[in-house]
Amino acid sequence: MFTRRAILHRCLALGSLSVASSFSAEAMFAAFQDRETHPRKPTPPNSLGPFYKRLAPTTATLRAPGDPGLPLSLSGQVLDTRGDVLPDATVEIWQTDHFGYYDAEGYRYRGKLPVDASGQYKVETVMPGHYPDHSRVCQHIHYLVTAPGHKTLVTELYFATDPTFEGDPQKNFSRDPVIRTPELIRPVLLAGEPEAIHAAVSFELCLERL
Amino acid sequence: MIWRGSVTVVAILLLASLPALFAQTVREEGSIRLPAGVFVAPPPGRVNFSAVVSRNAGLLATNFNDNIVRVWALPSGELVHDLDTKADPATKLRLSDDGRLLAIAAKSGTIKVWDIASWGVGQEFAVSSPARVLAISPDNRLLAIATDHDEQIWELPTKKRLAVLHTPFDCYCLMYLAFSADGTMLASTDGDTAIRIYDSHTGALRSTASDLLLESLALDFSSDGKSLFVGGPDQIISVIDTLTGKFRYTFPKQSSTLRGMVASDDGKQIAAIYNLPKRFDDASTSVVLLWDVGTRAVRGRFEQPGIAVLGVAFAHGRLLLVGGSDNKLSIWSMQ
């Protein structure tokens, strides 16, 4: 029985695989195998607080009728680093309201929900506001994602439309000191009629196995 | 008529007793004019802004927007030392209770513990990610370091790591660490809103306070170590039994986030800093309330528009407050 590495060597020898890199074939084989085993990068962690509140209600609807702000649909899938769907995952979300305030008294704009059988989640909310202190903290939504047998993920979703990024989040992400990687900044899809505009953002969550 | 008259008398008596309830004298003891271009309030986007006061109220250490750590004598405001950290910017500072040691955590993950008298590095430690919180035990023997992934307890004289405490998850979330007065306990505010109290020398978990719904931003032990005072966005000081982790009682709720707290050495008073904005780290106007632990009543209040209070400490029967705005720091005492 051939090992994976032996098969790759054989492919290289027979011309069915070519390596175009300044690195050695061995190094490229190792990277190839690693990518096969771990096809997805775990979602980078980010700050939890300080306004996390325990015992959030189970709900996918954070937006109440008449709430100010741009309606926002959040959706995504929870996977592990091998690309397997995690149907037992729970996604907990909390954010500020349209004016940039967290609800510390109650549970407005706080909720948790189990994902469906295909690992999907969908939440109806509003675009969070900027903090009212005029700091450069970008609009964001907090996530706490758990799944049995996986490392708990605490992270934040940011929006590519945030004025702080001036349209170029890849270049300007570090203007918010909490953002360590542009991977957490997602594009925003605007849809609907001009008088009933709403936004949609997709945020896939990838957890590491324990 | 008798009833109305009684009410009037009671009202007059209450008004007359107010000055006694707030029998406080606030006096400006000194001020510090920072170098040009250095500001008390963190500029937008800056996180490594830090100002700490030693528990004995003898020193203030600051790290503002020029990456120079400065140590000032209190209450005079005289500059004692400064240290250029531009090559490896300081991220967190912590003074020992007696003001003899200053721990400086840097962006690279190193933590240097400086001897203030000789201004030499006593010990140097390295951790895998920049330290988020530091604490020095009252006897200057232990250093607690919180990183993004764990908490570590080191013995300073031997540079031996005594324990590694695992946080609930990687979340850049630990907000505060505090040793008990006798140095036997270390309390940490963890991201899952629980407060955990550990044996400082073994790292063994002694108790967990898991009844809090919100994270805590500040904590301090009572002088006898039997109680732990905690508070944060819940705007309440909760008193936790360190043996069981259960709530003992709470202080009246305020209208803004509590972000700093210190108990007096005799355990009779607590000074708590509340921020008026809802952002916990925004340095704008603060309110300091001086609480009587026995009655849970406010015995003093400090508030000046536009002044952010950066640190408080009890010393010699008075409360020392350090705060400021723009380019100036001021030192007040509250008798």
Interface residues (C-beta under 8 A of the other chain):
Chain A: P45 N46 S47 L48 G49 P50 F51 Y52 K53 R54 L55 Y101 Y102 A104 Y131 P132 D133 H134 S135 R136 V137 K151 T152 L153 V154 R175 D176 P177 V178
Chain B: P44 G45 R46 V47 D148 P168 F169 D170 C171 Y172 C173 M175 G191 D192 T193 L212 L213 L214 E215 L217 G232 P233 D234 Q235 T257 P277 K278 R279 F280 D282 S284
